[in-house]
């Protein structure tokens, strides 16, 4: 029997790279950016940095508030265990009723 050749195709090295964001062929030119493009890029970088910093500040405030609330609830529960148990039970009943499928 004659040896069979593999029918696997090799990837075409001449295929232009594709931009993963928009699926279009990537610009492979090494042209320097224009001053307008640099200004746009700096504006976008600034906006992203501001948004990230705002996110961090908001997350910190939410964490602080959650910690304060948890501490208050824990203190109340230690002083009034019966009431805390009743509220916990009622909250479970309400959540169960809201999430039940009928």
Beta strands, then each sheet from edge to edge (+ up, - down):
end
